[in-house]
Amino acid sequence: MKKVVILARVSTQNQEFERQINELSEYAANHKLEIVKVFSNKVSGAKKNEDRPEILEMIDYVKSNQVDKVLVLEISRLGRNTLEALKVIELLNDEKICLFVKNYNIETLDDKGKINPMAQFLLTILLEVARMERTTTRERVWSGYQNFRKSGGKVGRKEGFKKSPEQMKVEYTEELKLLRKGISLRNVSKITGTSVNTLRKVAELAA
C-alpha cells in the first residue's frame, strides 16, 4: 500500500480545512492509499514557503519517511504565489514524490516515477490563473470599499464592540499555540498573517 500525506490550507482564520481533509481521505480510502500524516494551516497562500511552517515540515517529513504521494484538493492549496508553489513541486520531483491535485485529477509523476511534462505545464497555467483571480478579487474588493466610502458608508466595528477572551481564543487558536512556544510577535505575525497589534492582545491570553 502506497503511503501518502495530505496538505490542506485555508487563507483566513474564519475558514476551515475539514472539507479538504475529508474529501482527500475519502479518495485515499477508495484507492487503497495509506494516509500517514496530515499537514494543515490557516495562512495566506501568497506567503513565501519559509513563512509557511506546514510546508517546511511536510517537505522534511516526506523526505525522511518514504512517502509516495502528496495529496491536495486544489492547486491553490499549494500556494497561489506561482513561484513558491513551483518550488514545492520541484522539491517533490527531486525526491521522486508525486503530487496529486484532486479537483483536476493531475499527478506530477507517472507510474515509473518520471516527471509528467504535460502535468507540469498544466499546473503552471493553473497556478497563474489562481494568482490572477486573487489579484482581480483584491482589486474588486478595494474598488467596492472605495465606492462604499464615497457614498457615505461607514466601516469598522460598531462603537463599544469588543471580543470576549473566549472568542479571541477560538479565533486565534494557532496564534496562541505559537506564542506559548515562545515565538516572537513579529515571527508569529509573519507565519499567520495576523497583525502585531492584534497579537499583543492575544499574547495576554497566552500568559
Backbone bond lengths (Angstrom), bond angles and torsions (degrees), N, CA, C in turn:
res aa  C-N    CA-C-N  psi(-1)  N-CA   C-N-CA  omega(-1)  CA-C   N-CA-C  phi
1 M - - - 1.459 - - 1.532 109.74 -
2 K 1.335 115.73 129.86 1.462 119.83 -178.98 1.536 110.94 -73.05
3 K 1.339 114.97 144.28 1.450 120.92 179.48 1.530 109.74 -95.86
4 V 1.324 116.47 134.78 1.456 120.83 -179.27 1.528 110.11 -134.13
5 V 1.325 115.45 158.22 1.465 121.14 170.10 1.525 107.49 -122.26
6 I 1.315 115.17 154.24 1.465 122.05 177.59 1.520 108.71 -106.44
7 L 1.326 116.11 135.23 1.460 121.56 173.99 1.524 108.23 -116.75
8 A 1.338 116.33 119.32 1.468 121.29 179.81 1.530 108.72 -126.42
9 R 1.326 115.18 145.63 1.461 119.42 179.64 1.519 109.55 -152.33
10 V 1.340 115.15 141.92 1.462 121.14 168.45 1.513 107.64 -125.66
11 S 1.333 116.58 156.41 1.460 119.95 -170.73 1.520 114.86 -99.24
12 T 1.338 118.39 -5.20 1.467 119.87 176.94 1.518 109.32 -135.86
13 Q 1.324 115.47 159.78 1.464 120.75 -178.61 1.524 111.93 -68.21
14 N 1.344 117.36 -21.35 1.460 120.38 -176.71 1.524 112.74 -85.95
15 Q 1.338 117.43 -9.45 1.459 120.73 179.00 1.529 110.51 -91.46
16 E 1.314 115.55 160.27 1.463 120.57 178.33 1.528 108.96 -125.16
17 F 1.353 116.01 150.19 1.458 119.31 -178.86 1.526 113.67 -106.48
18 E 1.350 117.10 12.47 1.458 119.71 179.97 1.532 112.11 -60.75
19 R 1.355 117.24 -37.27 1.465 119.79 -179.30 1.515 110.83 -60.78
20 Q 1.323 116.90 -43.02 1.461 120.36 179.07 1.524 110.82 -61.25
21 I 1.326 115.61 -46.55 1.466 120.77 -178.21 1.525 110.88 -64.04
22 N 1.344 116.21 -42.49 1.472 120.07 -179.13 1.528 111.59 -63.51
23 E 1.327 117.10 -45.36 1.472 120.18 -178.74 1.525 111.48 -64.80
24 L 1.325 116.03 -41.56 1.466 119.56 -179.05 1.529 111.18 -72.18
25 S 1.316 116.70 -33.50 1.468 120.36 177.39 1.522 110.11 -65.97
26 E 1.333 116.16 -39.85 1.467 120.34 177.68 1.529 110.62 -64.51
27 Y 1.331 115.82 -41.58 1.466 120.10 177.85 1.532 110.42 -60.82
28 A 1.331 116.01 -45.89 1.463 120.54 -178.94 1.530 111.03 -60.92
29 A 1.319 115.87 -43.18 1.468 119.84 -179.83 1.527 111.16 -63.39
30 N 1.327 116.86 -41.09 1.466 121.26 -178.82 1.528 112.74 -69.27
31 H 1.335 116.29 -23.33 1.473 119.96 -178.18 1.532 112.13 -110.81
32 K 1.333 115.69 16.58 1.465 122.74 176.28 1.528 112.20 53.51
33 L 1.342 115.09 49.53 1.462 122.57 176.31 1.522 108.85 -107.33
34 E 1.301 116.20 137.44 1.465 120.97 -179.54 1.530 110.05 -92.17
35 I 1.343 116.59 116.01 1.468 120.80 177.01 1.529 108.36 -81.66
36 V 1.321 116.89 115.68 1.462 120.43 -177.28 1.524 112.29 -99.57
37 K 1.338 117.33 -18.22 1.458 119.20 177.85 1.528 109.86 -166.16
38 V 1.342 114.66 151.10 1.465 121.57 175.85 1.521 108.42 -119.74
39 F 1.327 116.07 128.79 1.455 121.86 177.45 1.530 107.63 -113.07
40 S 1.333 116.44 125.62 1.459 119.35 -178.24 1.515 109.93 -148.34
41 N 1.324 114.59 153.62 1.461 119.96 178.71 1.518 109.55 -164.02
42 K 1.337 114.63 159.70 1.460 121.29 174.83 1.520 107.30 -109.11
43 V 1.321 114.82 101.19 1.460 119.17 -176.20 1.519 109.21 -159.46
44 S 1.322 115.79 149.43 1.461 120.80 -178.89 1.520 111.40 -59.81
45 G 1.328 116.28 134.01 1.459 121.35 177.76 1.513 112.78 -69.62
46 A 1.335 117.94 -9.66 1.459 120.84 179.89 1.516 112.08 -83.57
47 K 1.320 117.18 -8.27 1.463 120.45 -177.52 1.524 112.07 -71.68
48 K 1.327 115.54 156.18 1.452 120.66 175.91 1.526 109.79 -74.21
49 N 1.318 116.03 157.58 1.466 120.35 -177.95 1.520 112.45 -57.70
50 E 1.337 116.83 -37.88 1.457 119.40 -177.73 1.519 112.79 -67.90
51 D 1.347 116.40 -14.30 1.456 120.96 176.91 1.520 112.00 -99.59
52 R 1.342 116.77 7.76 1.458 121.25 -179.46 1.529 108.76 -120.61
53 P 1.334 117.73 95.11 1.465 120.89 -174.37 1.515 113.98 -59.58
54 E 1.352 117.84 -31.37 1.468 118.72 -178.39 1.519 111.50 -68.79
55 I 1.343 116.60 -30.91 1.467 120.12 177.72 1.523 110.06 -70.01
56 L 1.328 116.50 -47.06 1.462 120.68 -179.35 1.523 111.19 -62.24
57 E 1.336 115.84 -42.27 1.466 120.50 179.88 1.531 110.53 -65.69
58 M 1.347 115.88 -40.41 1.461 119.45 -179.72 1.523 111.60 -63.54
59 I 1.330 116.89 -45.34 1.464 120.74 -179.70 1.526 110.49 -59.25
60 D 1.320 116.95 -45.34 1.468 120.90 178.83 1.531 110.74 -62.40
61 Y 1.339 115.90 -40.78 1.460 120.35 -176.33 1.527 111.67 -67.11
62 V 1.342 116.70 -49.14 1.466 118.91 -176.03 1.528 111.62 -66.17
63 K 1.336 116.57 -28.50 1.463 120.11 178.02 1.520 111.79 -65.81
64 S 1.338 115.98 -38.38 1.461 119.86 -171.43 1.529 114.82 -101.96
65 N 1.337 118.10 0.30 1.466 119.70 -175.94 1.524 113.94 -124.56
66 Q 1.322 116.60 19.23 1.470 121.75 174.89 1.532 111.97 51.88
67 V 1.314 115.56 46.64 1.470 121.18 177.64 1.524 109.10 -79.27
68 D 1.341 116.49 140.36 1.467 121.08 -178.14 1.528 113.07 -91.23
69 K 1.343 116.13 -37.06 1.462 119.27 -175.62 1.525 111.60 -143.09
70 V 1.333 114.11 152.71 1.465 122.55 169.49 1.526 106.39 -113.63
71 L 1.336 116.47 126.29 1.456 121.21 -178.48 1.526 110.60 -103.79
72 V 1.335 116.49 129.73 1.464 121.61 171.29 1.525 107.79 -129.89
73 L 1.323 116.17 149.57 1.461 119.61 -179.07 1.524 110.94 -76.45
74 E 1.330 116.28 -44.15 1.457 121.88 -178.97 1.523 108.58 -134.16
75 I 1.313 117.28 151.29 1.461 120.27 -178.58 1.525 111.41 -64.12
76 S 1.340 117.62 -28.84 1.459 120.19 179.63 1.522 111.76 -66.96
77 R 1.366 116.95 -18.50 1.469 119.69 177.66 1.520 110.49 -69.00
78 L 1.321 116.29 -23.13 1.457 120.33 178.50 1.519 110.30 -75.24
79 G 1.317 116.34 -22.70 1.455 121.96 -179.66 1.506 110.04 136.80
80 R 1.326 117.61 130.20 1.454 120.15 -178.92 1.527 111.97 -86.62
81 N 1.321 116.56 -2.42 1.460 120.61 168.91 1.535 105.69 -82.37
82 T 1.322 116.50 108.87 1.465 121.49 -171.54 1.522 112.57 -55.80
83 L 1.318 117.24 -46.92 1.461 120.93 -176.78 1.515 111.30 -61.83
84 E 1.329 117.77 -45.09 1.460 121.05 -178.45 1.530 110.95 -66.04
85 A 1.329 117.08 -39.18 1.464 120.20 178.65 1.523 111.44 -65.84
86 L 1.330 116.41 -40.66 1.467 119.90 178.61 1.527 111.25 -65.97
87 K 1.323 117.25 -31.58 1.467 120.85 176.16 1.527 110.10 -62.57
88 V 1.336 116.22 -42.13 1.465 120.46 179.21 1.525 110.01 -63.50
89 I 1.335 116.45 -44.69 1.468 120.64 178.85 1.530 110.63 -60.28
90 E 1.320 116.44 -42.04 1.465 120.66 179.36 1.525 111.66 -63.47
91 L 1.331 116.16 -41.46 1.465 120.24 177.95 1.526 110.72 -61.80
92 L 1.330 116.38 -42.10 1.465 120.51 178.30 1.532 110.70 -66.16
93 N 1.318 116.60 -40.63 1.472 120.26 177.83 1.527 111.18 -60.02
94 D 1.321 115.61 -42.40 1.467 120.49 -179.74 1.524 111.86 -60.33
95 E 1.332 116.25 -31.34 1.465 121.08 -179.59 1.532 112.23 -94.37
96 K 1.339 116.49 7.49 1.471 122.12 -179.06 1.523 111.55 60.05
97 I 1.334 116.24 37.22 1.466 121.99 179.26 1.531 108.14 -110.33
98 C 1.311 116.06 125.28 1.460 121.88 -175.93 1.526 111.13 -81.03
99 L 1.328 115.91 138.89 1.461 121.97 171.31 1.524 108.00 -101.19
100 F 1.333 116.15 126.04 1.464 121.04 178.70 1.521 108.96 -112.22
101 V 1.339 116.94 122.88 1.468 122.81 178.26 1.523 107.13 -106.39
102 K 1.326 116.37 107.90 1.465 120.93 -168.04 1.522 113.64 -66.15
103 N 1.324 118.87 -43.95 1.463 118.17 -172.63 1.526 113.10 -67.09
104 Y 1.336 117.60 -18.19 1.462 120.98 174.77 1.534 112.36 -113.59
105 N 1.327 115.99 -0.63 1.476 121.57 179.99 1.532 111.02 52.95
106 I 1.334 115.42 46.55 1.465 121.38 -178.29 1.529 109.86 -108.96
107 E 1.320 116.68 135.77 1.457 122.23 174.14 1.532 108.57 -122.33
108 T 1.323 116.38 135.59 1.464 120.03 -175.38 1.526 113.17 -78.17
109 L 1.334 117.33 -20.35 1.471 121.08 178.38 1.517 109.54 -122.21
110 D 1.338 115.90 150.52 1.462 119.15 176.27 1.532 110.28 -85.84
111 D 1.321 117.09 -175.24 1.469 121.41 -176.09 1.527 112.81 -63.45
112 K 1.342 116.50 -22.11 1.463 120.67 179.87 1.529 112.52 -93.54
113 G 1.335 115.78 4.77 1.460 119.04 178.55 1.516 114.56 82.93
114 K 1.336 115.71 12.69 1.467 119.73 179.72 1.526 110.01 -94.23
115 I 1.331 115.86 149.90 1.459 121.34 -178.36 1.520 110.35 -64.37
116 N 1.331 114.92 133.67 1.458 121.96 176.99 1.538 107.79 -92.26
117 P 1.337 118.08 101.90 1.474 120.23 -173.94 1.523 113.45 -61.80
118 M 1.321 118.10 -35.46 1.464 120.45 179.33 1.525 110.73 -66.38
119 A 1.345 116.56 -38.61 1.461 120.44 177.67 1.523 110.34 -63.96
120 Q 1.340 116.53 -42.06 1.463 120.48 178.65 1.531 110.19 -60.50
121 F 1.320 116.42 -42.34 1.459 121.61 -179.92 1.530 111.00 -64.02
122 L 1.341 116.25 -47.46 1.461 120.48 -178.94 1.522 112.08 -63.67
123 L 1.340 117.04 -41.67 1.460 120.66 -179.40 1.525 111.34 -64.55
124 T 1.322 116.71 -37.67 1.464 119.94 177.68 1.527 110.32 -61.58
125 I 1.336 116.14 -43.76 1.462 120.39 178.71 1.528 110.80 -64.74
126 L 1.337 116.65 -44.89 1.462 120.82 -178.56 1.527 111.68 -63.69
127 L 1.320 116.72 -37.30 1.464 120.36 177.20 1.522 111.17 -65.11
128 E 1.313 116.28 -39.82 1.462 120.16 178.52 1.528 110.80 -66.98
129 V 1.330 116.62 -38.99 1.463 120.49 176.90 1.523 110.36 -61.86
130 A 1.337 116.24 -44.67 1.466 120.50 179.12 1.529 110.54 -61.67
131 R 1.341 116.52 -40.70 1.458 119.94 179.05 1.529 111.01 -64.47
132 M 1.333 117.08 -42.44 1.462 121.24 179.81 1.527 111.17 -65.40
133 E 1.329 116.63 -38.80 1.462 120.48 178.29 1.523 110.82 -63.86
134 R 1.327 115.39 -39.59 1.468 120.57 179.32 1.528 110.27 -63.81
135 T 1.337 116.02 -43.82 1.463 120.59 179.37 1.524 110.96 -63.66
136 T 1.337 116.16 -44.13 1.461 120.93 179.87 1.516 111.52 -62.69
137 T 1.335 116.10 -43.27 1.465 120.50 179.27 1.517 110.68 -61.75
138 R 1.331 116.75 -44.58 1.462 120.62 179.98 1.530 111.13 -61.03
139 E 1.344 116.01 -41.07 1.463 120.08 179.70 1.529 111.10 -66.20
140 R 1.333 116.97 -39.10 1.463 120.52 178.68 1.523 111.53 -66.03
141 V 1.313 115.53 -42.20 1.467 119.84 178.78 1.526 110.31 -61.96
142 W 1.322 116.23 -44.85 1.463 120.35 -179.62 1.526 110.83 -64.29
143 S 1.340 117.06 -40.76 1.454 121.05 178.73 1.532 110.67 -63.61
144 G 1.330 115.90 -43.56 1.458 120.18 178.02 1.522 111.95 -62.84
145 Y 1.322 115.22 -40.02 1.467 120.59 178.94 1.530 110.53 -62.38
146 Q 1.343 115.79 -44.92 1.463 120.52 -179.87 1.532 111.13 -62.88
147 N 1.332 116.28 -44.00 1.462 120.14 179.09 1.521 111.58 -63.96
148 F 1.322 115.92 -38.01 1.465 120.95 178.73 1.523 110.46 -62.89
149 R 1.324 116.16 -44.28 1.471 120.50 179.56 1.524 111.49 -65.01
150 K 1.349 116.10 -41.75 1.470 120.37 -179.37 1.524 111.61 -65.07
151 S 1.339 115.59 -27.38 1.470 120.39 -179.71 1.527 112.07 -84.85
152 G 1.325 115.88 4.78 1.464 119.97 178.71 1.503 114.80 93.58
153 G 1.307 117.13 6.96 1.459 120.00 179.30 1.517 112.58 -70.15
154 K 1.301 115.86 147.47 1.457 121.46 179.21 1.513 109.38 -107.13
155 V 1.336 116.02 141.06 1.459 121.18 179.88 1.518 109.89 -118.50
156 G 1.333 114.50 164.84 1.460 118.78 179.50 1.517 111.21 102.91
157 R 1.316 115.69 172.01 1.454 120.71 -179.27 1.512 110.80 -72.25
158 K 1.308 114.11 154.79 1.448 119.01 175.66 1.524 109.37 -64.28
159 E 1.322 114.94 148.21 1.465 119.98 -178.48 1.522 110.26 -59.29
160 G 1.297 115.02 132.74 1.458 120.16 178.70 1.519 114.11 89.23
161 F 1.346 116.91 -4.42 1.471 119.72 -179.19 1.514 110.65 -74.35
162 K 1.316 116.05 135.05 1.456 121.06 177.60 1.521 109.18 -152.31
163 K 1.322 115.97 130.63 1.462 120.33 179.38 1.518 110.35 -72.33
164 S 1.322 115.61 142.50 1.458 120.73 177.53 1.526 109.13 -76.53
165 P 1.346 117.87 159.75 1.466 120.23 176.41 1.525 112.48 -55.79
166 E 1.341 116.31 -35.10 1.464 119.70 179.79 1.522 110.90 -66.61
167 Q 1.345 116.83 -40.66 1.462 120.45 177.92 1.529 111.08 -65.17
168 M 1.329 115.65 -39.62 1.457 120.74 179.24 1.525 110.40 -63.17
169 K 1.327 116.90 -42.41 1.461 120.84 -178.19 1.524 111.38 -64.47
170 V 1.338 116.35 -38.16 1.461 120.58 179.66 1.524 110.74 -70.22
171 E 1.338 116.58 -44.04 1.460 121.12 -175.56 1.523 112.79 -72.69
172 Y 1.338 116.44 -31.17 1.466 120.04 -174.57 1.528 111.88 -118.78
173 T 1.343 114.83 43.89 1.464 120.78 -178.99 1.527 111.91 -58.74
174 E 1.345 116.37 -48.40 1.463 120.91 -177.38 1.526 111.06 -64.62
175 E 1.340 116.02 -40.13 1.468 119.95 178.78 1.530 111.18 -62.78
176 L 1.320 115.79 -41.05 1.471 119.90 178.58 1.522 111.40 -61.24
177 K 1.330 116.14 -42.99 1.469 120.03 -179.78 1.522 110.92 -59.86
178 L 1.339 115.95 -44.31 1.467 120.58 -178.03 1.518 111.30 -68.28
179 L 1.323 116.79 -41.74 1.468 120.62 -179.93 1.524 110.94 -64.30
180 R 1.320 116.86 -38.31 1.466 120.84 179.71 1.517 112.31 -68.98
181 K 1.348 116.02 -18.95 1.459 120.20 175.49 1.526 111.74 -83.50
182 G 1.335 115.71 -2.37 1.461 119.72 177.83 1.515 114.58 90.08
183 I 1.341 117.36 10.43 1.466 120.68 178.42 1.520 109.12 -74.13
184 S 1.313 117.15 138.28 1.464 122.10 -175.07 1.523 112.09 -65.06
185 L 1.335 116.12 157.56 1.456 121.65 178.66 1.527 111.27 -56.87
186 R 1.328 116.11 -43.33 1.456 120.65 -177.31 1.536 111.03 -63.49
187 N 1.344 116.12 -42.71 1.462 119.28 -179.31 1.529 112.16 -71.10
188 V 1.329 116.62 -36.84 1.464 119.75 176.40 1.523 109.72 -64.04
189 S 1.326 115.79 -38.35 1.463 120.67 177.38 1.523 110.84 -61.30
190 K 1.336 116.98 -41.72 1.464 121.06 179.26 1.527 111.23 -64.96
191 I 1.337 116.33 -39.56 1.450 121.00 -176.35 1.530 111.74 -72.18
192 T 1.345 116.99 -43.46 1.463 120.98 -172.22 1.520 114.59 -99.97
193 G 1.340 116.85 -20.39 1.459 119.46 -177.04 1.521 113.08 85.32
194 T 1.330 117.72 0.80 1.464 122.01 178.24 1.527 109.83 -80.97
195 S 1.325 116.53 139.19 1.461 120.12 -176.57 1.524 111.57 -65.00
196 V 1.336 115.95 153.28 1.467 121.16 179.45 1.521 110.61 -62.81
197 N 1.339 117.14 -37.79 1.464 120.49 -179.95 1.528 111.22 -61.63
198 T 1.336 116.14 -42.52 1.465 119.57 177.42 1.524 110.71 -66.70
199 L 1.345 116.04 -38.27 1.461 119.73 -179.71 1.516 112.21 -65.26
200 R 1.328 116.96 -29.31 1.473 119.24 176.46 1.527 110.42 -62.43
201 K 1.329 116.02 -38.84 1.463 120.08 177.59 1.524 110.79 -69.48
202 V 1.341 115.08 -40.50 1.470 120.21 179.03 1.529 110.65 -64.86
203 A 1.348 116.05 -35.97 1.465 120.98 -179.07 1.519 111.60 -60.75
204 E 1.318 116.94 -30.24 1.469 119.91 178.83 1.532 110.58 -65.34
205 L 1.337 116.01 -29.58 1.464 120.32 178.96 1.515 111.56 -80.17
206 A 1.351 116.23 -20.96 1.461 120.69 -177.46 1.518 112.33 -80.15
207 A 1.317 116.54 -13.88 1.476 119.91 -176.17 1.523 111.28 -67.17
